[in-house]
Amino acid sequence: MADVKISELPALTSPDGAEELVVNDGGTTKKITIDNLFNQDIDVTGTVTAGDGHTFGSDGDDNLLITSSAGENLIIASGDDLYLQAGSANRVKVDNSGDISFYEDTGTTAKFFWDASAESLGIGTSSITAGFKLEATGPARIGASAGNDAVELGWSAGSGSGFVQAYDRSASVFRNLTLNNAMTLDNSGNVVVGATAVGGVSSGTKTYITSTGNLYVASSGEEAAYFNRNSNDGSIVEFRKNNATVGSIGTASSKIYIGSGDAGLYFNKDGNAITPVNTTTVADNDAALDLGTTTARFKDAYLSGGVYLGGTGSANKLDDYEEGTWTSLVSTSGGNMTSLVHTNNYYTKIGRLVTLSFDVGGNISSTGSEANFRFHLPFSAINSTSQGAGGTANFLIGSGASRFGLGQVFNGTSASTTAHVYIPSREISANGTLGGMRVQMTYLTNS
């Protein structure tokens, strides 16, 4: 059967069969069934109108145009692109590469775009390189409805930076922005991790970075912060005032130092020592720093060893200083002396050198005879073959110019814990009660 031109079909008022049509085929009237009709090619040179004014035809540019009675158009372009129009404006386009464009109200610019080859989605733009891209003239809002709290994403042209903010436009105030229920950026500009608001850090694990420039870190049961410097030696943490360095904590040879400029301390764990260091050059700072000043002194120093004064050799080491009292009395009697009493016993030991003094009371039994007595030493004296240690014993007895007497003090010829006071007979001008005898002695110990 030849092609049927629809314009040549006659009006059929009384077909012979319920499913038959009468058509003119080159001047010959024929009857065909509905089934046969739709199995033929139909050549339409104009526009097909169906229903309530809907049309099916060409748009004049060799594109298939389907138009509804309300003016909505569906265009299948000759280049295989598919357009959906409303009010003669493009609304949706599907091109032959699979890209899908949704247009803004004028129908000229795609504002929601799917790039099939890049597998990327753009909102507000059709220019995307990868992933997801959002462009908006004002802030892009994600919220329940206009005028309520919403998260806004945007670009601040004045500062040349982007922003994310939680903003309540009905109240014109910023709200706290919580990320994944783990971190909060509040409306004061504080960053809160591990809590919902800036507060105390006396318990729990939390971190606050405040808008006033403070950092608070609390950790329960483990280190609160780690600072690590890789590669070379130098500062790990630097402290500044008005952007000028005032101090630092750093590392040298896997050990820590702390200080400012050339006044630093180096904690040498391998040498069991704390030494002066120049924190600028990270080098030893030998014999350059004082410990305290004339107006800023340390109080007490507790040392189990000694102090090297004026040098680093063993001869410069002061390893002992001691002050105290001791019991010096050996016996209440001695040679030509009775009723001996010792009082006000004091000693000072500096290194091996001991200086002692005490008062003696008692009686001289007779004139013209020497007197002597022994007393205990606070520390054992060294061996001395020449009776090297010595001192004096000044006293008064009797009256007149001859009442002044002087005795000698020595420790003997062998190591001993006692020493002797010897008063020659010429120094004893009378017998009776001693007056104001003061014994003073200096000697060396073994250590």
C-alpha positions, 0 to 999 in steps of 0.5 A, spaced: 500 500 500 502 506 498 503 512 503 497 515 505 496 523 505 492 524 511 489 531 508 486 527 502 482 522 507 475 523 506 470 524 512 467 518 513 460 518 515 458 511 515 463 506 514 462 499 512 465 496 518 466 498 525 474 498 524 474 500 517 476 507 514 475 509 506 481 512 503 482 515 496 488 511 493 490 515 487 483 516 485 481 509 487 477 509 493 479 503 498 477 501 505 482 499 510 482 497 517 484 501 523 490 495 524 492 496 517 492 504 517 497 504 523 502 499 519 503 504 514 508 510 513 504 517 514 507 523 511 505 529 514 506 536 510 503 540 515 501 540 523 497 535 526 492 537 531 489 533 536 485 534 542 484 541 545 488 544 540 495 540 541 499 540 535 505 535 533 509 538 527 516 542 525 518 548 528 521 551 522 528 549 524 527 542 522 526 540 529 520 536 532 515 540 535 510 538 540 506 544 543 500 543 548 494 548 548 497 552 553 503 553 550 508 548 553 513 545 548 517 539 547 522 540 542 527 534 539 532 538 535 535 535 529 542 534 533 538 529 538 538 535 543 531 534 547 528 541 550 522 542 554 519 549 554 514 553 557 511 560 555 516 559 549 522 559 554 527 553 555 526 550 562 529 543 561 535 541 556 537 534 555 543 534 550 545 528 546 551 527 550 547 526 556 548 533 559 542 535 563 540 543 564 535 546 568 534 553 566 532 560 570 526 564 569 528 567 563 530 560 560 537 563 557 542 560 563 542 553 565 542 554 573 542 547 575 547 542 570 549 535 570 555 534 566 555 526 564 562 526 562 565 529 568 559 526 573 559 532 576 553 537 578 553 544 578 548 549 582 548 556 579 553 554 574 554 550 568 562 551 569 564 545 573 571 542 573 569 536 578 565 534 583 560 539 586 560 546 585 555 551 588 554 558 585 549 564 588 549 571 587 547 572 595 548 566 600 546 559 598 541 557 604 540 550 607 534 551 611 527 549 613 524 555 610 525 563 609 526 567 615 528 561 619 535 559 622 539 556 616 546 554 614 548 559 609 554 558 604 557 564 600 562 569 598 564 576 601 566 580 595 569 585 600 574 581 603 575 576 598 573 570 602 568 565 602 564 563 609 559 558 612 554 561 617 548 559 621 544 565 621 537 567 623 534 572 618 528 573 622 532 575 628 538 578 624 543 574 629 548 569 628 547 562 631 552 557 633 554 552 628 555 545 630 559 540 625 557 533 626 555 534 633 563 534 635 565 541 634 561 548 635 563 554 632 559 559 636 556 566 634 562 569 638 567 566 634 569 561 639 571 554 637 569 548 642 571 541 641 568 536 646 563 541 649 557 545 647 560 552 650 566 555 652 567 553 660 572 550 665 577 545 663 578 542 670 575 536 668 574 532 662 577 532 655 575 538 651 579 544 647 577 551 646 579 556 641 576 563 643 575 569 639 580 573 644 586 569 642 586 564 648 587 556 647 584 552 652 586 544 652 584 539 657 585 531 656 583 526 661 588 521 663 593 522 657 598 528 654 594 534 652 598 536 647 604 534 642 609 538 639 614 535 634 619 538 630 622 534 624 629 534 621 634 539 624 635 542 631 632 548 633 625 551 637 619 547 637 615 552 640 616 560 640 614 565 644 613 572 642 611 579 645 608 584 639 611 579 634 618 579 637 621 573 640 622 573 647 623 566 648 623 559 646 623 551 647 627 547 643 631 541 642 638 539 641 641 532 640 634 529 642 634 533 648 630 539 650 632 547 652 628 553 654 630 560 655 631 567 651 637 569 647 643 567 650 640 565 657 637 558 656 638 552 660 639 545 657 637 539 660 642 533 658 639 527 660 645 523 658 650 527 662 645 528 668 646 535 668 643 542 666 647 547 663 647 554 660 645 554 653 645 560 647 638 559 645 639 563 638 645 559 636 643 552 640 650 552 643 653 552 650 654 558 653 660 557 658 662 562 664 657 567 661 651 567 666 649 569 673 645 565 678 641 571 681 643 578 681 644 583 687 637 585 687 634 578 685 637 573 689 635 565 690 634 563 697 637 556 699 641 551 695 640 544 697 646 540 694 648 533 696 655 534 692 659 540 692 661 547 689 666 548 684 669 555 686 674 559 681 675 553 677 673 546 675 679 542 678 678 538 685 682 543 689 676 548 687 671 544 690 667 546 696 663 539 698 662 541 705 659 547 710 657 546 717 655 550 723 653 547 729 654 545 737 658 539 740 659 537 747 667 538 749 667 536 756 672 530 757 672 531 765 671 536 770 678 535 772 685 536 769 692 538 771 692 543 776 685 544 775 678 542 778 670 544 777 671 544 769 665 547 766 664 548 758 659 553 755 657 556 749 660 551 744 660 552 737 664 550 731 664 552 723 666 546 718 668 549 711 671 543 707 676 540 711 677 546 715 674 546 722 674 552 727 671 552 734 670 556 740 668 555 747 668 558 754 671 554 760 669 555 768 673 552 773 679 553 779 686 553 778 689 549 784 696 552 785 700 557 783 707 556 780 705 550 776 702 548 769 695 547 768 692 543 762 685 539 760 683 535 754 676 536 750 673 533 745 673 535 738 667 535 733 670 532 728 677 527 728 683 531 726 688 529 721 695 525 723 700 531 725 707 529 727 708 536 729 702 538 733 700 542 727 693 544 729 693 549 734 689 555 738 689 559 744 686 559 751 685 566 754 683 567 761 683 571 767 685 569 774 687 573 780 688 581 780 693 586 777 697 587 771 698 579 772 691 577 771 691 576 764 693 569 762 694 565 755 694 558 754 696 554 748 691 549 744 694 543 740 691 536 738 697 531 739 701 527 734 696 522 732 689 522 729 684 523 735 678 526 737 680 530 743 685 536 743 689 539 749 689 546 753 696 547 756 697 553 760 705 554 762 706 556 770 709 563 768 701 564 766 698 562 772 699 568 777 694 566 782 690 560 784 683 560 785 677 561 780 678 562 772 675 568 769 672 568 762 677 563 759 675 563 752 678 557 748 679 558 740 682 553 735 683 551 728 684 544 725 684 540 719 680 533 718 681 527 714 675 529 710 
